[in-house]
């Protein structure tokens, strides 16, 4: 075993890499869940707006909800990261697909 606690066969490094992969996978699952929650909220709110004959923009709603939830961090960094990652686009697409299918009913 080296002075860093890593075995000479690389097992310590492998465990560290695995832990990092598990953290990343967990974060991805949480992000996917958040995308679906945002889409569901957008569908619900859109339905209420329609009943009142008010315009509703799904992208603006999703972005505002993200900004609201990230006020304890840098909201612009959070929004930028989620835009780059595609999370916002996925939430909007999910909501718009659900809205389109409800229009067909």
N, C-alpha and C positions, 0 to 999 in steps of 0.2 A: 504494500500500500504506500502511496506517495505521501509527502508531507501535506498535500491538499486534501487528503482523505479519499482520493480516488484510487481504486485498485489498478494494478498494472494492466489488467485485461480490459479496462475501459468501462467496467460495470457502473461506476459512479456517474460517468458522463452519460451513459445510456439512460440511467434512471432520471437524470436531470432533463434530458431531452424528452423523455416520456412524460414527465410532470408538466413540461412546457406545452406539449401537444395536448394533454388533457385539459389544461387551462384554456388553450385556444379553442378546443372543441366545445367546452362548456360555454365560453363566451359566444361562440357561433350559435349554439342552441338558444341562449338567452336572447340574442339579437333576432333570430328567426321568430321566437315567441313574441317579442316586442313588435315586429313587423305585422304579425297577425292581429295583435291587440289594436294597433293603430288603424289597421284596415277596418276592423270591426267597429271601432269608434267612428270612423269616417262614414261608414255605411249608415249607422244609426243617426248621426247628425245630419247627413244628407237627406235622409227621409223626413226628418223634422223640418228642415229648410224647405223641402218640396211642398210640404203641407201648407207652409206659409208663403209660398210662391217667392222665395228668396233664392238668389243665386248661391251656389256652393262650389268652392274650388278645393278639390281633394288635396292637391299638392300644398297649398297654403295651410290647410288644416294640419296636415302631417308635420310640416316644418314648424309651425307654431307650437304644437304639442311637444316636439323635441326640444325646442328652445325653452319652453316652460319647465320641462323636466331636467334640463341641464344648467339651470341658473347657478348651481353651487360649483360648477366648473366653468370653463370658458365656453359659452354656448356657441360661439362662432367656430371654434375648433371642433366641437362635437358635431355641429351641423355639416361642416366641411368634410370631416372624416366619414360621416354617414352618407353624404352625397358621393364621395369618391368610392366608397365600398358598394354602393348601389342599394343600400338598405331603404333609402327614401323612395327610390323608384319602385322597388319591390312592394312596399306598403301601398303606394298609390295604385300600382297595377292590380294588386289583390282587391283593393276597395273598388276600383272601377270595374273589374270583372264581376264582382258580386252585385254592384249596382246595375250593370248591364243585364245580368241574369234575372234580377228582380224586375227589370223593365219588361222582360219577355213574358213574365207571368200574367 
